[in-house]
Amino acid sequence: MNEQELRERLDAAEVPPVRLTVEDLVGSGRRRVRWRRTWQAAGAVALATGVLLATPTVLFGHGGGQVPPVAARPVRCPVEALALPPGAGPVSADAVDPSGRYILGNEDAGPPVAGGGLEKTRPVLWTDGRPRVLPLITTTARATAVNAGGVVVALAAVGGSQDWNAIVRYTDGRPARLDPPPGKWLFSGNVKINTAGDILVSAASHTTAAVFLWPAGSTTGVRLPLPAGAAGFDRTDDGTIVGHVLSDHGRKLTSYAWDRKGNGRELTAPAGQDADVFAARGEWAAGNLRPSGAAARWNLRTGALTVLDGVRGQAISVNVEGWIVAGGGVYRDGAPVKPAPGYPVAIADDGTVVGSLGPAPLAWRCR
């Protein structure tokens, strides 16, 4: 199926159609490759430290189970195939800013980097629907997040590394490498940026795990005073950091909301389950329970937990209204919102959802 056929299929799709995933439509091969690339650094860090920083799709898989009841007010999600940069290869849509104006993706830019490590990718930024390829400062970079000011953060491999060993910030499309504290650090695939421009990432060096923060505009990172075994996955606009701590030789996982000083509030889980938080926005956090794998949402203000019992697959995005993206679906107050065919991966505050259908990057405008 070529790009034109994909676009025609999307144009003909009714909203909402039956709930399909990319696996149902075009096979799961490309999705597995994309996630392997995105989380490759996390695996390397985990091996280096004995600490699992983030390998959610390995833990939980996709789909399955009974979904919650349909929402009382129907939500329509008209879809568009995003324009591609001239001459671009396959491009994914991987993130969206809270306003929905900026959509971030990555282009497959050729064979793996010499030595067979990371595949070559280049960041692509859509502004009001217009795409452009962002410049590289090395052979490969993978963009992971964009804020409402259009500032992009990306992982990079420099100095011939076969792992993500650098962080790059793009301001007005211009790249700048960010310096971590001294040491040889490898970074996880979950680099986040909030509205102010603060950048958060988990890292490891030999047997040491750490969480770094670059304040807005700074090129020098600071190590946050979090507990041993901590990984930080997201940072809200009020400075709250969500993440987890592995203890008891990796057998116990506890999730927290921390302030910058390292003061933490535990995010609760039902008896017999661990909480594994992964994303945050406003007063909401999203993640999963272990070992059940059920998607879950926490209210960071009240501590209240909502479990999506029938929803499996890692909860990777949440917006200010508490809508979450989990396992290739979108959920509002625990009920499924059904976009047209494709695989959603991120949601903005205005209801813009981004993802892909095979090689086609997509945006749904859910209202």
Secondary structure, 3 states (H helix, E strand, C coil): CCHHHHHHHHHHCCCCCCCCCHHHHHCCHHHHHHHHHHHHHHHHHHHHHCCCCCCHHHHHCECCCCCCCCCCCCCCCCEEECCCCCCCCCEEEEEECCCCCEEEEEEEEEEECCCCCCEEEEEEEEECCEEEECCCCCCCEEEEEECCCCCEEEEECCCCCCCCCEEEEEECCEEEEEECCCCCCEECCCCEECCCCCEEEEEEECCEEEEEEECCCCCECEECCCCCCEEEEEECCCCCEEEEEEECCCCEEEEEEECCCCCEEEECCCCCCEEEEEEEECCEEEEEEECCCCEEEEECCCCCEEEECCCCECEEEECCCCCEEECCEEEECCEEECCCCCEEEEECCCCEEEEEECCEEEEEECC
